[in-house]
Amino acid sequence: MAINVRAGTAPGRKAPLPAMLQRETVLVPLIFVLVVGAWQLLTWGFGIADYILPGPAAIFRALLNGLLAGTLLYHLWQTLAEILLGFLLGSSLGILFGSLIAEFPLVRRCFYPYVVAFQSMPKIAIAPLLIMWLGYGIFSKVVIAALVAFFPLLVNVIAGLDSIDQEKLDLMNAFDASRWDTFTMVKVPHGLPYVFAGLDVAIVFSVLGAIVGEFVGSQRGLGNRLLELSFAMDIAGVFAILIILSLLGVGFHLLVVAIWKRVVFWMEPQP
């Protein structure tokens, strides 16, 4: 009689889920419920006014009212466009210049010192200049988001392409491979985990860059709305926008990780 036994499990016993996954499934929602419940009880027990620290119930009402009224969605689309366009522009330039700097020593020696010097400059400090030069429209916010997203990609691409084993390069030279063949067949696959790690950081930084640009000067966007609610002392509304921004960051992170797993299938990304 043939017995069908799954690899890694004893006969007659089901394969258990990983212990870590089981713990996370319980602990993550439990921590959320405990924090929200303690927060709500704190505001009720001490009678804290909503304009100082609103409870989760007041924040949820503000979020729901803003969504139903269409106010938050009106500003959300503007900020979302700034984030995505800035991310696409900044990450594309980061990958391009990172590849050039890593591949050509002359380019590295000539341009990398200026890149490092510009990276050390706080982007918040130059945001007012960009607003003055490019105006209060969407383009200035896209440029700010792109600048913030550019450097994580640049550094990670250079690190990924520089970390290739010399033995692999020697093997490609032994087969008389061209520079392009070595780059596409060896360096790019080796550097992809670094690139996706940079993309994961860059998409979150793009959210920060767009909001900073809207803080400095804008007519629409969640950052603009956040300032308006702060001046009106509507702290529950402020928290509602912060929740939306947090959800955007988490959603973009999960999207990048999902693509990462599909493309770099031989390496599991770290959470």
C-alpha atoms as an extended CHARMM CRD file, in Angstrom:
* protein
*
       271  EXT
         1         1  MET       CA              0.0000000000        0.0000000000        0.0000000000  PROA      1               0.0000000000
         2         2  ALA       CA              1.4620000000        3.3340000000       -1.0630000000  PROA      2               0.0000000000
         3         3  ILE       CA              1.5610000000        6.0880000000        1.5120000000  PROA      3               0.0000000000
         4         4  ASN       CA              1.5830000000        9.7240000000        0.3940000000  PROA      4               0.0000000000
         5         5  VAL       CA              3.7540000000       11.6600000000        2.8160000000  PROA      5               0.0000000000
         6         6  ARG       CA              4.4280000000       15.3990000000        2.4620000000  PROA      6               0.0000000000
         7         7  ALA       CA              8.0140000000       16.4280000000        2.5940000000  PROA      7               0.0000000000
         8         8  GLY       CA              9.0470000000       17.6130000000        6.0120000000  PROA      8               0.0000000000
         9         9  THR       CA              5.9630000000       16.2540000000        7.8620000000  PROA      9               0.0000000000
        10        10  ALA       CA              5.2860000000       13.0320000000        9.7210000000  PROA      10              0.0000000000
        11        11  PRO       CA              2.7180000000       10.5630000000        8.3400000000  PROA      11              0.0000000000
        12        12  GLY       CA             -0.8330000000       11.3190000000        9.4150000000  PROA      12              0.0000000000
        13        13  ARG       CA              0.0210000000       14.8100000000       10.6300000000  PROA      13              0.0000000000
        14        14  LYS       CA             -0.9120000000       18.0680000000        8.9040000000  PROA      14              0.0000000000
        15        15  ALA       CA              1.8320000000       20.5390000000        8.0770000000  PROA      15              0.0000000000
        16        16  PRO       CA              1.6190000000       23.3120000000       10.7100000000  PROA      16              0.0000000000
        17        17  LEU       CA              1.7760000000       26.9700000000        9.7910000000  PROA      17              0.0000000000
        18        18  PRO       CA              5.0260000000       28.7090000000       10.6650000000  PROA      18              0.0000000000
        19        19  ALA       CA              5.0500000000       29.6590000000       14.3220000000  PROA      19              0.0000000000
        20        20  MET       CA              6.0300000000       33.2180000000       13.5120000000  PROA      20              0.0000000000
        21        21  LEU       CA              3.0480000000       33.6450000000       11.1720000000  PROA      21              0.0000000000
        22        22  GLN       CA              0.7000000000       32.2650000000       13.8000000000  PROA      22              0.0000000000
        23        23  ARG       CA              1.9840000000       34.7010000000       16.4140000000  PROA      23              0.0000000000
        24        24  GLU       CA              1.8030000000       37.6930000000       14.0620000000  PROA      24              0.0000000000
        25        25  THR       CA             -1.7740000000       36.8650000000       13.0520000000  PROA      25              0.0000000000
        26        26  VAL       CA             -2.8210000000       37.1700000000       16.6890000000  PROA      26              0.0000000000
        27        27  LEU       CA             -0.4450000000       39.8260000000       18.0170000000  PROA      27              0.0000000000
        28        28  VAL       CA             -0.7770000000       42.4720000000       15.2910000000  PROA      28              0.0000000000
        29        29  PRO       CA             -4.5580000000       43.0260000000       15.6250000000  PROA      29              0.0000000000
        30        30  LEU       CA             -4.3600000000       42.5050000000       19.3920000000  PROA      30              0.0000000000
        31        31  ILE       CA             -1.7980000000       45.2990000000       19.7970000000  PROA      31              0.0000000000
        32        32  PHE       CA             -3.9440000000       47.5800000000       17.6310000000  PROA      32              0.0000000000
        33        33  VAL       CA             -7.0770000000       46.8980000000       19.7000000000  PROA      33              0.0000000000
        34        34  LEU       CA             -5.2220000000       47.4000000000       22.9770000000  PROA      34              0.0000000000
        35        35  VAL       CA             -3.6350000000       50.7000000000       21.8980000000  PROA      35              0.0000000000
        36        36  VAL       CA             -6.8790000000       52.1250000000       20.4800000000  PROA      36              0.0000000000
        37        37  GLY       CA             -8.8830000000       50.9730000000       23.5070000000  PROA      37              0.0000000000
        38        38  ALA       CA             -6.3850000000       52.4270000000       25.9810000000  PROA      38              0.0000000000
        39        39  TRP       CA             -6.3160000000       55.6830000000       24.0170000000  PROA      39              0.0000000000
        40        40  GLN       CA            -10.1090000000       55.9730000000       24.0770000000  PROA      40              0.0000000000
        41        41  LEU       CA            -10.3140000000       55.1350000000       27.7960000000  PROA      41              0.0000000000
        42        42  LEU       CA             -7.5830000000       57.6920000000       28.5250000000  PROA      42              0.0000000000
        43        43  THR       CA             -9.4810000000       60.5030000000       26.8170000000  PROA      43              0.0000000000
        44        44  TRP       CA            -12.7290000000       59.5220000000       28.5280000000  PROA      44              0.0000000000
        45        45  GLY       CA            -11.2260000000       58.9420000000       31.9740000000  PROA      45              0.0000000000
        46        46  PHE       CA             -9.2930000000       62.2080000000       32.1470000000  PROA      46              0.0000000000
        47        47  GLY       CA            -11.8300000000       64.2730000000       30.2070000000  PROA      47              0.0000000000
        48        48  ILE       CA             -9.2320000000       65.4160000000       27.6530000000  PROA      48              0.0000000000
        49        49  ALA       CA            -10.6710000000       67.9600000000       25.2330000000  PROA      49              0.0000000000
        50        50  ASP       CA            -10.7820000000       67.0800000000       21.5410000000  PROA      50              0.0000000000
        51        51  TYR       CA             -8.7070000000       70.1310000000       20.6130000000  PROA      51              0.0000000000
        52        52  ILE       CA             -5.8430000000       68.7260000000       22.7340000000  PROA      52              0.0000000000
        53        53  LEU       CA             -6.0240000000       64.9660000000       22.1720000000  PROA      53              0.0000000000
        54        54  PRO       CA             -9.1180000000       63.5810000000       20.4580000000  PROA      54              0.0000000000
        55        55  GLY       CA            -10.0740000000       59.9730000000       21.0200000000  PROA      55              0.0000000000
        56        56  PRO       CA            -10.2160000000       57.3440000000       18.2870000000  PROA      56              0.0000000000
        57        57  ALA       CA            -14.0060000000       57.7400000000       18.0490000000  PROA      57              0.0000000000
        58        58  ALA       CA            -13.7050000000       61.4740000000       17.2960000000  PROA      58              0.0000000000
        59        59  ILE       CA            -10.9300000000       60.8080000000       14.7790000000  PROA      59              0.0000000000
        60        60  PHE       CA            -13.0260000000       58.1650000000       13.0200000000  PROA      60              0.0000000000
        61        61  ARG       CA            -15.9580000000       60.5850000000       12.8020000000  PROA      61              0.0000000000
        62        62  ALA       CA            -13.7240000000       63.2830000000       11.3180000000  PROA      62              0.0000000000
        63        63  LEU       CA            -12.3140000000       60.7990000000        8.8150000000  PROA      63              0.0000000000
        64        64  LEU       CA            -15.7490000000       59.5430000000        7.8200000000  PROA      64              0.0000000000
        65        65  ASN       CA            -17.2030000000       63.0550000000        7.5040000000  PROA      65              0.0000000000
        66        66  GLY       CA            -14.2580000000       64.1930000000        5.3760000000  PROA      66              0.0000000000
        67        67  LEU       CA            -14.6060000000       61.2230000000        3.0400000000  PROA      67              0.0000000000
        68        68  LEU       CA            -18.3780000000       61.5270000000        2.7080000000  PROA      68              0.0000000000
        69        69  ALA       CA            -18.1670000000       65.2680000000        2.0830000000  PROA      69              0.0000000000
        70        70  GLY       CA            -15.5240000000       64.6690000000       -0.5920000000  PROA      70              0.0000000000
        71        71  THR       CA            -13.0830000000       67.1360000000        0.9570000000  PROA      71              0.0000000000
        72        72  LEU       CA            -10.3980000000       64.5910000000        1.7550000000  PROA      72              0.0000000000
        73        73  LEU       CA            -10.7260000000       62.8630000000       -1.6090000000  PROA      73              0.0000000000
        74        74  TYR       CA            -10.3790000000       66.2130000000       -3.3880000000  PROA      74              0.0000000000
        75        75  HSD       CA             -7.0230000000       66.7850000000       -1.7030000000  PROA      75              0.0000000000
        76        76  LEU       CA             -6.0040000000       63.1070000000       -1.7650000000  PROA      76              0.0000000000
        77        77  TRP       CA             -5.9020000000       62.8730000000       -5.5770000000  PROA      77              0.0000000000
        78        78  GLN       CA             -3.5530000000       65.8550000000       -5.7710000000  PROA      78              0.0000000000
        79        79  THR       CA             -1.1540000000       64.4280000000       -3.1950000000  PROA      79              0.0000000000
        80        80  LEU       CA             -1.3360000000       60.9670000000       -4.7620000000  PROA      80              0.0000000000
        81        81  ALA       CA             -0.3830000000       62.3530000000       -8.1710000000  PROA      81              0.0000000000
        82        82  GLU       CA              2.5620000000       64.2440000000       -6.6490000000  PROA      82              0.0000000000
        83        83  ILE       CA              3.7810000000       61.1230000000       -4.8410000000  PROA      83              0.0000000000
        84        84  LEU       CA              3.5940000000       58.7960000000       -7.8270000000  PROA      84              0.0000000000
        85        85  LEU       CA              5.0460000000       61.2300000000      -10.3630000000  PROA      85              0.0000000000
        86        86  GLY       CA              7.8380000000       62.2320000000       -7.9850000000  PROA      86              0.0000000000
        87        87  PHE       CA              8.6110000000       58.6060000000       -7.2140000000  PROA      87              0.0000000000
        88        88  LEU       CA              8.7180000000       57.6200000000      -10.8820000000  PROA      88              0.0000000000
        89        89  LEU       CA             10.9360000000       60.5730000000      -11.8040000000  PROA      89              0.0000000000
        90        90  GLY       CA             13.2860000000       60.2710000000       -8.8360000000  PROA      90              0.0000000000
        91        91  SER       CA             13.6550000000       56.4920000000       -8.9760000000  PROA      91              0.0000000000
        92        92  SER       CA             14.2390000000       56.4970000000      -12.7420000000  PROA      92              0.0000000000
        93        93  LEU       CA             16.9960000000       59.0900000000      -12.4380000000  PROA      93              0.0000000000
        94        94  GLY       CA             18.4440000000       57.2930000000       -9.4170000000  PROA      94              0.0000000000
        95        95  ILE       CA             18.6990000000       54.0040000000      -11.2950000000  PROA      95              0.0000000000
        96        96  LEU       CA             20.1530000000       55.7120000000      -14.3810000000  PROA      96              0.0000000000
        97        97  PHE       CA             22.8120000000       57.7880000000      -12.6080000000  PROA      97              0.0000000000
        98        98  GLY       CA             23.5890000000       54.9940000000      -10.1460000000  PROA      98              0.0000000000
        99        99  SER       CA             24.2920000000       52.6310000000      -13.0270000000  PROA      99              0.0000000000
       100       100  LEU       CA             26.5100000000       55.1810000000      -14.7830000000  PROA      100             0.0000000000
       101       101  ILE       CA             28.4670000000       55.9590000000      -11.6140000000  PROA      101             0.0000000000
       102       102  ALA       CA             28.9520000000       52.2730000000      -10.8060000000  PROA      102             0.0000000000
       103       103  GLU       CA             29.9240000000       51.2830000000      -14.3560000000  PROA      103             0.0000000000
       104       104  PHE       CA             32.2730000000       54.1210000000      -15.3240000000  PROA      104             0.0000000000
       105       105  PRO       CA             35.0580000000       55.0840000000      -12.8860000000  PROA      105             0.0000000000
       106       106  LEU       CA             35.5470000000       58.4620000000      -14.5870000000  PROA      106             0.0000000000
       107       107  VAL       CA             31.8920000000       59.3590000000      -13.9960000000  PROA      107             0.0000000000
       108       108  ARG       CA             32.2480000000       58.2900000000      -10.3510000000  PROA      108             0.0000000000
       109       109  ARG       CA             35.3170000000       60.4350000000       -9.7870000000  PROA      109             0.0000000000
       110       110  CYS       CA             33.8650000000       63.4850000000      -11.5160000000  PROA      110             0.0000000000
       111       111  PHE       CA             30.2640000000       63.5180000000      -10.2950000000  PROA      111             0.0000000000
       112       112  TYR       CA             29.9120000000       61.4320000000       -7.1440000000  PROA      112             0.0000000000
       113       113  PRO       CA             31.4500000000       64.0860000000       -4.8250000000  PROA      113             0.0000000000
       114       114  TYR       CA             28.8260000000       66.5820000000       -6.0050000000  PROA      114             0.0000000000
       115       115  VAL       CA             26.0890000000       63.9970000000       -5.4840000000  PROA      115             0.0000000000
       116       116  VAL       CA             27.2390000000       63.4410000000       -1.8960000000  PROA      116             0.0000000000
       117       117  ALA       CA             27.4140000000       67.1750000000       -1.2620000000  PROA      117             0.0000000000
       118       118  PHE       CA             23.8910000000       67.7000000000       -2.5980000000  PROA      118             0.0000000000
       119       119  GLN       CA             22.6160000000       64.7440000000       -0.5950000000  PROA      119             0.0000000000
       120       120  SER       CA             23.8990000000       66.2890000000        2.6300000000  PROA      120             0.0000000000
       121       121  MET       CA             21.8270000000       69.4010000000        1.9540000000  PROA      121             0.0000000000
       122       122  PRO       CA             18.4380000000       69.2530000000        3.7840000000  PROA      122             0.0000000000
       123       123  LYS       CA             15.6520000000       69.0300000000        1.2240000000  PROA      123             0.0000000000
       124       124  ILE       CA             13.3450000000       71.0010000000        3.5000000000  PROA      124             0.0000000000
       125       125  ALA       CA             15.7830000000       73.9020000000        3.2820000000  PROA      125             0.0000000000
       126       126  ILE       CA             15.6590000000       74.0510000000       -0.5180000000  PROA      126             0.0000000000
       127       127  ALA       CA             11.9090000000       73.4250000000       -0.7700000000  PROA      127             0.0000000000
       128       128  PRO       CA             11.0770000000       77.1800000000       -0.5180000000  PROA      128             0.0000000000
       129       129  LEU       CA             13.4900000000       77.8940000000       -3.3690000000  PROA      129             0.0000000000
       130       130  LEU       CA             11.8800000000       75.2560000000       -5.5600000000  PROA      130             0.0000000000
       131       131  ILE       CA              8.4390000000       76.6730000000       -4.7980000000  PROA      131             0.0000000000
       132       132  MET       CA              9.6630000000       80.1540000000       -5.7670000000  PROA      132             0.0000000000
       133       133  TRP       CA             11.2620000000       78.9170000000       -8.9850000000  PROA      133             0.0000000000
       134       134  LEU       CA              8.6250000000       76.4120000000      -10.0910000000  PROA      134             0.0000000000
       135       135  GLY       CA              5.4530000000       77.9320000000       -8.6780000000  PROA      135             0.0000000000
       136       136  TYR       CA              2.7000000000       76.6730000000       -6.3870000000  PROA      136             0.0000000000
       137       137  GLY       CA              1.3740000000       74.0690000000       -8.8100000000  PROA      137             0.0000000000
       138       138  ILE       CA              1.9390000000       70.3310000000       -8.8950000000  PROA      138             0.0000000000
       139       139  PHE       CA              5.2860000000       70.4650000000      -10.7100000000  PROA      139             0.0000000000
       140       140  SER       CA              7.2180000000       71.9030000000       -7.7610000000  PROA      140             0.0000000000
       141       141  LYS       CA              5.8640000000       69.1880000000       -5.4240000000  PROA      141             0.0000000000
       142       142  VAL       CA              6.7890000000       66.4990000000       -7.9610000000  PROA      142             0.0000000000
       143       143  VAL       CA             10.3530000000       67.8220000000       -8.1140000000  PROA      143             0.0000000000
       144       144  ILE       CA             10.6550000000       67.8750000000       -4.3070000000  PROA      144             0.0000000000
       145       145  ALA       CA              9.3230000000       64.3200000000       -4.0440000000  PROA      145             0.0000000000
       146       146  ALA       CA             11.6870000000       63.2330000000       -6.8310000000  PROA      146             0.0000000000
       147       147  LEU       CA             14.7060000000       64.7390000000       -5.0700000000  PROA      147             0.0000000000
       148       148  VAL       CA             13.8510000000       62.9000000000       -1.8670000000  PROA      148             0.0000000000
       149       149  ALA       CA             13.3350000000       59.6060000000       -3.7350000000  PROA      149             0.0000000000
       150       150  PHE       CA             16.4300000000       59.9930000000       -5.9110000000  PROA      150             0.0000000000
       151       151  PHE       CA             19.1870000000       59.3550000000       -3.3810000000  PROA      151             0.0000000000
       152       152  PRO       CA             18.0140000000       56.0340000000       -1.8600000000  PROA      152             0.0000000000
       153       153  LEU       CA             17.9100000000       54.5830000000       -5.3740000000  PROA      153             0.0000000000
       154       154  LEU       CA             21.2400000000       56.0870000000       -6.3470000000  PROA      154             0.0000000000
       155       155  VAL       CA             23.0810000000       54.7420000000       -3.3060000000  PROA      155             0.0000000000
       156       156  ASN       CA             21.4590000000       51.3080000000       -3.4550000000  PROA      156             0.0000000000
       157       157  VAL       CA             22.1170000000       50.8710000000       -7.1830000000  PROA      157             0.0000000000
       158       158  ILE       CA             25.7810000000       51.7470000000       -6.7000000000  PROA      158             0.0000000000
       159       159  ALA       CA             26.0500000000       49.3980000000       -3.6990000000  PROA      159             0.0000000000
       160       160  GLY       CA             24.3440000000       46.5650000000       -5.5740000000  PROA      160             0.0000000000
       161       161  LEU       CA             26.4780000000       46.8670000000       -8.6970000000  PROA      161             0.0000000000
       162       162  ASP       CA             29.6910000000       47.2680000000       -6.6940000000  PROA      162             0.0000000000
       163       163  SER       CA             29.0510000000       44.2070000000       -4.5160000000  PROA      163             0.0000000000
       164       164  ILE       CA             29.2800000000       41.6580000000       -7.3420000000  PROA      164             0.0000000000
       165       165  ASP       CA             31.8550000000       38.9070000000       -6.7630000000  PROA      165             0.0000000000
       166       166  GLN       CA             35.0680000000       39.3610000000       -8.7060000000  PROA      166             0.0000000000
       167       167  GLU       CA             35.0190000000       35.6530000000       -9.6050000000  PROA      167             0.0000000000
       168       168  LYS       CA             31.8360000000       36.1360000000      -11.6180000000  PROA      168             0.0000000000
       169       169  LEU       CA             33.3360000000       39.0730000000      -13.4700000000  PROA      169             0.0000000000
       170       170  ASP       CA             36.4600000000       37.0550000000      -14.1960000000  PROA      170             0.0000000000
       171       171  LEU       CA             34.2880000000       34.2400000000      -15.5410000000  PROA      171             0.0000000000
       172       172  MET       CA             32.4810000000       36.6210000000      -17.9070000000  PROA      172             0.0000000000
       173       173  ASN       CA             35.8520000000       37.9700000000      -19.0650000000  PROA      173             0.0000000000
       174       174  ALA       CA             37.0360000000       34.4310000000      -19.6790000000  PROA      174             0.0000000000
       175       175  PHE       CA             34.0800000000       33.9080000000      -22.0140000000  PROA      175             0.0000000000
       176       176  ASP       CA             34.9430000000       37.1770000000      -23.7710000000  PROA      176             0.0000000000
       177       177  ALA       CA             31.5920000000       38.7560000000      -22.7680000000  PROA      177             0.0000000000
       178       178  SER       CA             30.9920000000       42.3850000000      -23.6300000000  PROA      178             0.0000000000
       179       179  ARG       CA             30.4780000000       45.0720000000      -20.9950000000  PROA      179             0.0000000000
       180       180  TRP       CA             26.7440000000       45.1310000000      -21.8290000000  PROA      180             0.0000000000
       181       181  ASP       CA             26.4290000000       41.3520000000      -21.4860000000  PROA      181             0.0000000000
       182       182  THR       CA             28.2000000000       41.4260000000      -18.1290000000  PROA      182             0.0000000000
       183       183  PHE       CA             25.9880000000       44.2670000000      -16.9560000000  PROA      183             0.0000000000
       184       184  THR       CA             22.6680000000       42.7250000000      -18.0060000000  PROA      184             0.0000000000
       185       185  MET       CA             23.4060000000       39.0600000000      -17.2600000000  PROA      185             0.0000000000
       186       186  VAL       CA             25.4110000000       39.3240000000      -14.0340000000  PROA      186             0.0000000000
       187       187  LYS       CA             25.3530000000       42.7540000000      -12.4400000000  PROA      187             0.0000000000
       188       188  VAL       CA             21.6630000000       43.5660000000      -12.8800000000  PROA      188             0.0000000000
       189       189  PRO       CA             20.3350000000       40.2930000000      -11.4000000000  PROA      189             0.0000000000
       190       190  HSD       CA             22.7950000000       40.6160000000       -8.5200000000  PROA      190             0.0000000000
       191       191  GLY       CA             21.8340000000       44.2330000000       -7.8760000000  PROA      191             0.0000000000
       192       192  LEU       CA             18.0420000000       43.8150000000       -8.0830000000  PROA      192             0.0000000000
       193       193  PRO       CA             17.5790000000       43.1450000000       -4.3370000000  PROA      193             0.0000000000
       194       194  TYR       CA             19.4340000000       46.3760000000       -3.6120000000  PROA      194             0.0000000000
       195       195  VAL       CA             17.3090000000       48.2430000000       -6.1480000000  PROA      195             0.0000000000
       196       196  PHE       CA             14.0490000000       47.0470000000       -4.6230000000  PROA      196             0.0000000000
       197       197  ALA       CA             15.3050000000       47.8800000000       -1.1410000000  PROA      197             0.0000000000
       198       198  GLY       CA             15.9380000000       51.4000000000       -2.4250000000  PROA      198             0.0000000000
       199       199  LEU       CA             12.5050000000       51.5220000000       -4.0750000000  PROA      199             0.0000000000
       200       200  ASP       CA             10.9000000000       50.5410000000       -0.7860000000  PROA      200             0.0000000000
       201       201  VAL       CA             12.5800000000       53.4790000000        0.9380000000  PROA      201             0.0000000000
       202       202  ALA       CA             12.0490000000       55.8730000000       -1.9650000000  PROA      202             0.0000000000
       203       203  ILE       CA              8.2660000000       55.4100000000       -2.1820000000  PROA      203             0.0000000000
       204       204  VAL       CA              7.8660000000       56.2610000000        1.5100000000  PROA      204             0.0000000000
       205       205  PHE       CA             10.2030000000       59.2280000000        1.1420000000  PROA      205             0.0000000000
       206       206  SER       CA              8.1320000000       60.4180000000       -1.8040000000  PROA      206             0.0000000000
       207       207  VAL       CA              5.1390000000       60.7390000000        0.5200000000  PROA      207             0.0000000000
       208       208  LEU       CA              7.2260000000       62.8740000000        2.8730000000  PROA      208             0.0000000000
       209       209  GLY       CA              8.5600000000       64.9890000000        0.0040000000  PROA      209             0.0000000000
       210       210  ALA       CA              5.1040000000       65.7190000000       -1.3950000000  PROA      210             0.0000000000
       211       211  ILE       CA              3.7760000000       66.7250000000        2.0340000000  PROA      211             0.0000000000
       212       212  VAL       CA              6.7940000000       68.9530000000        2.7130000000  PROA      212             0.0000000000
       213       213  GLY       CA              6.2440000000       70.7050000000       -0.6080000000  PROA      213             0.0000000000
       214       214  GLU       CA              2.5730000000       71.2570000000        0.2170000000  PROA      214             0.0000000000
       215       215  PHE       CA              3.5240000000       72.6310000000        3.6230000000  PROA      215             0.0000000000
       216       216  VAL       CA              5.8240000000       75.2080000000        2.0530000000  PROA      216             0.0000000000
       217       217  GLY       CA              3.3490000000       76.4120000000       -0.5520000000  PROA      217             0.0000000000
       218       218  SER       CA              0.3360000000       74.8310000000       -2.1980000000  PROA      218             0.0000000000
       219       219  GLN       CA             -3.2730000000       75.3920000000       -3.1000000000  PROA      219             0.0000000000
       220       220  ARG       CA             -4.3960000000       71.7460000000       -2.8800000000  PROA      220             0.0000000000
       221       221  GLY       CA             -3.2660000000       68.5050000000       -1.2970000000  PROA      221             0.0000000000
       222       222  LEU       CA             -3.3720000000       66.7420000000        2.0460000000  PROA      222             0.0000000000
       223       223  GLY       CA             -0.4910000000       68.8420000000        3.3360000000  PROA      223             0.0000000000
       224       224  ASN       CA             -2.4050000000       72.0210000000        2.5490000000  PROA      224             0.0000000000
       225       225  ARG       CA             -5.5000000000       70.6030000000        4.2130000000  PROA      225             0.0000000000
       226       226  LEU       CA             -3.4290000000       69.5750000000        7.2260000000  PROA      226             0.0000000000
       227       227  LEU       CA             -2.2840000000       73.1570000000        7.7420000000  PROA      227             0.0000000000
       228       228  GLU       CA             -5.8370000000       74.4710000000        7.4100000000  PROA      228             0.0000000000
       229       229  LEU       CA             -7.1300000000       72.0560000000       10.0580000000  PROA      229             0.0000000000
       230       230  SER       CA             -4.2180000000       72.8710000000       12.3610000000  PROA      230             0.0000000000
       231       231  PHE       CA             -4.9640000000       76.5940000000       12.1890000000  PROA      231             0.0000000000
       232       232  ALA       CA             -8.6520000000       75.8350000000       12.8610000000  PROA      232             0.0000000000
       233       233  MET       CA             -7.6780000000       73.7010000000       15.9100000000  PROA      233             0.0000000000
       234       234  ASP       CA             -9.4650000000       70.7030000000       14.3860000000  PROA      234             0.0000000000
       235       235  ILE       CA             -7.0830000000       68.1490000000       15.8380000000  PROA      235             0.0000000000
       236       236  ALA       CA             -9.3730000000       65.2270000000       15.0640000000  PROA      236             0.0000000000
       237       237  GLY       CA             -9.2470000000       66.2280000000       11.3980000000  PROA      237             0.0000000000
       238       238  VAL       CA             -5.4550000000       66.4550000000       11.6050000000  PROA      238             0.0000000000
       239       239  PHE       CA             -5.2730000000       62.9160000000       12.9530000000  PROA      239             0.0000000000
       240       240  ALA       CA             -7.6240000000       61.7510000000       10.2050000000  PROA      240             0.0000000000
       241       241  ILE       CA             -5.2200000000       63.0510000000        7.5370000000  PROA      241             0.0000000000
       242       242  LEU       CA             -2.2750000000       61.4900000000        9.3610000000  PROA      242             0.0000000000
       243       243  ILE       CA             -4.0780000000       58.1510000000        9.2270000000  PROA      243             0.0000000000
       244       244  ILE       CA             -4.5890000000       58.5320000000        5.4630000000  PROA      244             0.0000000000
       245       245  LEU       CA             -0.9040000000       59.3440000000        4.9710000000  PROA      245             0.0000000000
       246       246  SER       CA              0.0890000000       56.3470000000        7.0800000000  PROA      246             0.0000000000
       247       247  LEU       CA             -2.1700000000       54.0770000000        5.0390000000  PROA      247             0.0000000000
       248       248  LEU       CA             -0.6570000000       55.4530000000        1.8310000000  PROA      248             0.0000000000
       249       249  GLY       CA              2.8470000000       54.6990000000        3.0670000000  PROA      249             0.0000000000
       250       250  VAL       CA              1.9310000000       51.1840000000        4.1960000000  PROA      250             0.0000000000
       251       251  GLY       CA              0.0490000000       50.4810000000        0.9650000000  PROA      251             0.0000000000
       252       252  PHE       CA              2.9580000000       51.6060000000       -1.2200000000  PROA      252             0.0000000000
       253       253  HSD       CA              5.3600000000       49.5680000000        0.8960000000  PROA      253             0.0000000000
       254       254  LEU       CA              3.2590000000       46.4190000000        0.4910000000  PROA      254             0.0000000000
       255       255  LEU       CA              2.9810000000       47.0210000000       -3.2560000000  PROA      255             0.0000000000
       256       256  VAL       CA              6.7590000000       47.3160000000       -3.6520000000  PROA      256             0.0000000000
       257       257  VAL       CA              7.3170000000       44.1950000000       -1.5340000000  PROA      257             0.0000000000
       258       258  ALA       CA              4.7660000000       42.2470000000       -3.6140000000  PROA      258             0.0000000000
       259       259  ILE       CA              6.5560000000       43.2170000000       -6.8530000000  PROA      259             0.0000000000
       260       260  TRP       CA              9.8870000000       42.4890000000       -5.1830000000  PROA      260             0.0000000000
       261       261  LYS       CA              8.7870000000       38.9270000000       -4.3930000000  PROA      261             0.0000000000
       262       262  ARG       CA              7.6450000000       38.3650000000       -7.9700000000  PROA      262             0.0000000000
       263       263  VAL       CA             10.7340000000       39.7880000000       -9.6650000000  PROA      263             0.0000000000
       264       264  VAL       CA             13.4780000000       38.7720000000       -7.2190000000  PROA      264             0.0000000000
       265       265  PHE       CA             11.9190000000       35.3690000000       -6.6050000000  PROA      265             0.0000000000
       266       266  TRP       CA             15.1970000000       33.7880000000       -5.4810000000  PROA      266             0.0000000000
       267       267  MET       CA             15.4700000000       36.0400000000       -2.4220000000  PROA      267             0.0000000000
       268       268  GLU       CA             12.8040000000       36.7320000000        0.2130000000  PROA      268             0.0000000000
       269       269  PRO       CA             12.6340000000       40.4670000000        1.1100000000  PROA      269             0.0000000000
       270       270  GLN       CA             13.0250000000       41.3860000000        4.7470000000  PROA      270             0.0000000000
       271       271  PRO       CA              9.8260000000       42.8060000000        6.4050000000  PROA      271             0.0000000000
